[in-house]
Amino acid sequence: MSSKKEWALIVSLLLGAILVPINSTMIAVALSSISHTYNESIASITWVVTVYLIVMAVTQPIAGKLGDMYGNKTMYLWGVGLFLIASLGCALSPSLFLLIVFRALQAVGGALLTPNSIAIIRHVVSEKRLPKVFGYFGLGAGLGAALGPFIGSLLIDSFSWHSIFWVNIPFLAIALFTALTMFPQYKENKSEAPLDIIGSLLLAGSIVSIILLTKNESSWGYALYSILILLFVPLFFRREKRTQHPIIDFALFKSSTFTNANLSVLLSNLMMYAVLLIMPLFMTNQFGLNTSNSGMALSVFSIFMSASNWAGAQLHQKWGAKKIIFLSFALMAGANLLFLLLSSSHSVSFLMISLILGGLASGVGLTSMQVSSLATVEPAMSGVASGIFSTFRYFGSIISSALIGLISGYHTLFIILFAVSVIGVFVSLGIKSDETARMEQNSA
């Protein structure tokens, strides 16, 4: 593929992929305005956020499987199209119910385009350039998530909360047009295996029950969701082991590299999400910073995370995945120790150093984790592998949210995060080189 066509492909895919994290974080600053518009409580309005998380988590592995079945480009186009239609529906929704429905449809679109955009890159970009291209995606996604609240607040102050959905339309239209007219032709080895409908429903039931358990605040809810988890999860594993065409092929986990790469992103996202959730409250209570200043301080964490993601992608070829991922968790251990010391310190300079180190640690290994995961599978299964990787990433966020809800006290939380980073160091030792990982998978 020529350099111009490759860049056209990358830019087009980036336009679609970056909007997914932006819409995930941008909505947070609009909840109060949405509540006022529909005259609904904040508790009801938060379902606009929760439904997006649930549908994204449930749909990711299924979307990857559909891409391998019907073509990653086809599913990517469907994803962009659904995201566009859903954004229009969100902007025009006359009721909270319809807004939640269109947010769910938006999440389906995002879930379809995310793993399939990664699979398309795997098909058309050379293995040598793959880490650098993934680095651009990581940089864009990180900046998108970091800048989402800032962009949202500017749009809401200038127009209204509806504008956070209207702004998607031109970018998605461009992404759709370029995908239809400029994408290069390449051969896709489509899977002939049918979609495991029963397995998909059991997976959905399992994930929804787990997420609702973490969001629950009543004793009857804990009992109900615990029973559903004990019902759905064993049935899902039993189904996937017995069916000929599983939605998640557990044979992939015979590769230690595939398993450890996915565990790495789960642990990494758990710590990253914990920092994003707890640090604003920590900075307000321990340092007396107002909301605006704590938000600016946290943006430093996100910016350094995005920059280190790009830097880690550049170093992947020189150092290899194991060293990069090991470095990531070692830096996280150091950052968590600094967070522990912050409990007895009130130095803003020390706080900023801690956030910078935490950002560098959270971003530097992400590309190597993704490349290692994909290196263990055949190109025809890239969609499934990308979907599994995205699901593990979401579960890291879900576990983090649950931990923060269960644990009282910053000191205890930072000790747990330090322990998680140490576990990550040992997990990174199970990552092999890309070539060795492919040989391992072929022999599995």
N, C-alpha and C positions, 0 to 999 in steps of 0.2 A: 504494500500500500504506500502511495506517495505521502510525503510529509504533510502536504496541504490537506489531503483527504483525512489523514489521521488526526490532525488538529481540528478539523471540522467535526469529526466524530466525537472527539474528547469534549469540545466546547458544548456541543449539542447535548451530550449525556450529562455534563456538569450542570447545565441549566435546569434539567429535570431533577437531578439527584439533590442539588443543593436546596431546592425549594422544600423538600421533605423535612429536614431538620429545622429550617427557618419557620415553617408552619407549626412545628412541634413546640417551639419555644415562644414564638411571637404571640400566640394566643393568650399567654399568661397575663400580659399587661392589659388585655381587653376584657377580662372577666367581669370587672366592676361595671364597665360600660354596658356590656351585654345584659348583666343583671338588671340594670336600670331600664334598658330598652324593653325587656320582656316582663319586668316587674316580678322577677323570680328570685329566690334566695340564692346565695353564693353556693350553698351545698348542691342545689339543683344544677347550677351553671357549671360546676366542676365536671359534670358528665361530658361536657364538650371536650375536656382534656382527657378524661378517663377512657372514653369510647375510642379515641384516636389511638391510645396506647394499647388497648385490648385488641382492636382489629389489626393493628400493625403486627403485634406479637403472634397472633393466631395465623395470619395470612402469609407471613414471610416464607416458611418452608413449603407451603402449598404453591405459592407464586413461583418459587424456583423450580418446582416439579413441573408446573404447567409450561414454563419456559423450555425445559428440556423436551417436553412432549410436542408442543406446537410451534416452537421456535422462539428464541429469546427476543429477537427483534419484534415479532408480532406481539408478545406479551408486554414488551416495553412500550410499544405504541398504544396498546390498550390502557396501560398504566397512566401515560401522559394524558390520554383522552379523558379517562375517568377523573383524574385529578383536576383537569380543566373544567369539566362539567360540574364536579362537586364544588369547586371554588366559586363558580358562578351561582350555584344553588345556595351556598353558605351566605354569600353577599346579599341575596334576595330573599332569604328565609323570613316568612312572616311570623314564625313561632319558634319557640325553643326546641320543640320536638323535631321540627324539620331541620333546624340547624344541627342537632345531634345526628340525625339521619345522614345529612350531607357530609358531616365530619367523618362519619363511619365510611362513607363512600370515598371520601378524600384519602382516608387511610388505606383502603383497598387499592386505590390507584398508586399511592406511595409504595405499598408493599410489592406491587407488580413491577414497578419501574426500578426499585432499588437492587434486588438480586440479579435481575435480568440485565441491567446496565453493566454490572460487574462481569457477568457471563459474556456479554458482547465484547467487552474489552479483552477478556481472556481469549476470545476467538481471533481477534484481528490485530492485536498488538503483540510484538515479539516478546519472548520471555525475558530477554535482556532489558527491555524498556518497561516491562510490567510494573516493577516496584516504583519507578519514578511516576508513572501514570497514576497508580494508586495513591501515591503521595499527593498529587494534585487533588484527587478526590477527597482525601483525608483533610487536606488544608481547606478546601472549599466547604466541606461539611462542617468542620470545626468552626470556621469563621461564621458560617450560616447560623449554627446553633448559638454562638456567642453573640452575634449581632441581632438575632431575632427580636429580643425584647426592646433593644434600642430602636430598630427600624419600626417595630410596632408602635412604640410610644410616639415617635415622630409622626407617623401616619394618623394615629388617633387624635393627637393634638391638632393636626392640620385639617383633618377631615372628620372621620368617624370610625368606629370599630369595623364597619363594613369594608373600609379601604384595605384592611389587612388581607382580605380575600380578593378584592378587585385587582390588587397589585400582581397577583399570580398570573392573571389572564394573558398579558402580552408575552411574558417570558415562556409560559407553557405553549402558547401559539407558535412562537419561534422554534422551541424545541421540537414540536410536532412537525412543523414545516421542514426543518432541516433533516429530521429523521426520515421523512418520506422522500425527500428529494436528493439528499447528499450522502446518506449512509452507503458505504461500499457494499458490494455484493460478496458474500462469502458462503461457503458450504457449511450447513449445520447438520450434524448427525442427530436427527431427532429421535427421541426415545419412542418406541412403539408400545411401551407398557402403559396400561390404562391407569387413570387416577384412582387411588384407593379412597373411595368415598367414605366408607365406614371408619377407616383409620383417620381421615381428615376430621370427621365429626368428633371422634374420641380425643384427638389432639386438641381441637378447639375447646371441648369441654374441660380438658385438663388445664389448659392455659388460663381460660376464663375463671375457673374455680380458684386457681392459685392467685391470680391478680385480685379477684374480689376478696379473698381472704386477707390479703395485705392491706386492702382499703377498708376493711370492716372495723366497726367500733362496738358492736353488740355481742353479747355472749351467745345468743341463738345463731347469729351469723357465723361465728367461729365454728360452732358445732355443725351447721349445715354445710359450709364450704369444706370443712375437714372431711366430712362424709363423702362429698362429691369428689374430692381429690383422691380419697382412698378407693373410690369406685372407678373413676375415669382413668387414672394413671396406670394401674395394673392391667386394665382391659386394653389400653392403648399399646403397652409393651407386648402383651400377649398377641394382639392382632398383628403388629408389625413383624414379630418373629415368625408368624405362621403364614402370612400372606405372601404370594409370589411377587407382588409388585408393591412394596411398602412406600408410604409417603416419606418416611425417613429410613434410609437404608443403614441399619446398624452395623453392617459389614464394613462401612467406611471407618468406624471407630476401632477396627482391628489395627489400623495404622496409629502408632503412638504419636506421630507428628500431627495427624489430623485431630486426634483427641486432645492433645496438649495445646495445640493452636487455638481450638475452640474454648478450652478451659481458661487459657490465658486471656482471651478477650472478655470472658465472663468476669474474671477476677479484676481485670483492669477497669472495666466499665463500672463494676461495683464500687471501686474506690473513687473513680472520677465522679460518679453521680452523687456519692455521699458528700464529697467536697462541695459540689454545686448546691446541694440541698441544705447542708448544715452550716456552711461558713457564713452566709448572710446573717443568720440568727446569732452565730458565735461572735461575729464582728460587732453586732449591735449590742449584745449583752456584755461582752468582755472588754471591748474597746470603745464603746459608746459612739460608734459611727452611725450616722443616719442612713436611711435606705439608699439614698443617691450615692453616698460615698462608698458604702459596702458593695453596691452594684458595680461601681467603677473599679474597685479593688478586685472583685471577682472576674471582671472582664480581662484583667491582666493574666489571670490563670488560664482563661480560655484562649487568649491570643498566643501565649507561649505554648499551649498545648497544640494549637494548629501549626505553629511554626516548627515545633519539634517533630510533628508528624511528617511534614515535608522533608526535614533534615534526616529523619530516620529512613525515609524512602531512598534518599541519595546514598546513604551508607550501607544499605542492604546488600548490594553487590560486593562491596569491599569486605565487610565484616561477617556477613551471613546472618540468618534469622536468629540462631541461638544466642549469639552475643548481643544482638540488638534487644531482644526480648528480655534477656538476663539483665542488661543495663537498665531497661525500663523498670523492672521490679526492684532492682537494687536502689535506683533513684527514688522510687515510691516509698521504700522502707525508710530512706533518709528523710523524705518529706513528712512522713507520718510521725517520725521522731520529733521533727521540728514542730509539728502541730501539737504534739504532746507537751512540749516545752512552752508553747504559746499560752497554755492554761495558767501559767504562773508569770507570764510576761505581758507587758502592756506597750511594747515597742512596735510602732507601726512599721518601722523599717524592717524589723524581724518578721513581722507578718507578711510583708511584701516579698521578702526573700523566700519564705516558706511557700507562698502561692506560686512564685515563679518556678521553684524547684518542683512543686507538685504538678504544674502545667507541663513542664519539660518531661517529667516522668510519665504522665498520662498519655502523651502523644507519640513519643519516640518509637514505641514498639508496635503501633497499630497496623502499619503497612506490612511489616514482617509477619505479624499474626495472620493477616488475610492471605498474603502470598503463600505462606506455609500451608494453610488450609487448602488452597486451590491446587498446590503442587502435588497433592497426594491423590487427586482424582483425574479421571479422563475428561477431556474437554466436553464430551456429551453429557457429563453430570455436573457441569459447572454451576448450573442454576440451582440444583439441589444443594450442593456444597455451600453456595453463597447464602441460600435461604437458612440453612442450619447455622452458619456463622452469624447471621443477623439475629436469629432467634436466641443464641447464646448471649449475644450482646444485650438484647432486651432483658433477658433473665437477670443479667448483672444489675441492671437498673431496678428491676422489680425487687430483688433481694436487698439491695441498698435501701430502697424506700421502706421495706418491711423492718430492716434493722433499726433505722432511725425512729420508726414508730414504736418499737419495742424497748429500745435502750434509753435510759434516762442518764444524762451526764455526759459531757463532752469527753472527759478523760477516758471513760470506759470505751466509748466509740473509737477514739483514736488508737487505743491499745488493740482493739479488734482489727482495725484497718492495718496496723503494723503487722499483726499476725497474718492477715490475708496477703500482704506484700511478701512476707517470708515464704508463704506457701507458693506464691507466684514464682519466686526465685527457683524453687525446686521443680515446679512445673516446666519452666523454661529449659531445664536441662534435658527434657524429653523431646525437644525440637531438633530435628535433623536437617541437613542441607536439602535444598530442593531436589537435587538428583537422587540422593539417598532416600528421600521421602517417596519419590515416584517408584523406585525399586522396591521399597517396603510395601507399597500399596499393590504393586503388580504381583508380589509373592503372597499377598494376604488371601 
